[in-house]
Amino acid sequence: MSSKGKLIVYTGASGVGKGTIMKEILQKDPTVKLSVSATTRTPRPEDIEGVTYFFVTKEEFENMISQNAFLEYAEYCNNYYGTPKKPVEKMLEEGINVMLEIEVQGGLQIMEKCPDCTSVFIMPPSEEELERRLRGRGTEDEETIIQRLNTAKTEMTFADKYNYVVVNDDVSKAADEILKIIHS
Ligand code: 5GP
């Protein structure tokens, strides 16, 4: 893959504040763009088709898998999530720094395929704080919250596979730290 732009794997547990940090990064730095993933999960009220995700059926997603249309994909809490390959390749060729906001299994796939990528793992200040944030956003039912918290605990054991670990105790500080990493 062309490497005019940088490919950044960006992972963190559900509820850790990845999305908020990402918004700040995108506002602060026009050389950085976020790859839009495809998913089979149900849209949340704040989701915008083609902006937060491409929402597809399981059948559509599986067709994309068979057409080798993904750079990586994974199953997470009973849904598929994947990074469409072409747009990422195009942005990298254009010299854009592309961030992939993806979970651990996908992150590890990218690190294997693209060893030159930069990988950043976002940690919550504590597990208690993570649970408070996940419950506070009120978008998931109890079963999903418990499933996401358990997945988060497993995901955090993979943090040492990433090049950098950033603790989100302050959104602006975390965004600045990541921008520094991208441009180092
Ligand atoms: P959510 O349902 O909260 O939007 O996302 C659930 C998890 O899936 C998050 O950890 C998010 O980073 C991850 N995710 C989003 N898009 C992708 C993708 O394209 N590939 C993979 N592997 N994970 C993704």
Residues whose N, C-alpha, C, O or C-beta is under 5 A from the ligand:
A	BS01	5GP	G12 S37 A38 E72 Y73 A74 Y76 Y81 G82 T83 E101 I102 E103 G106
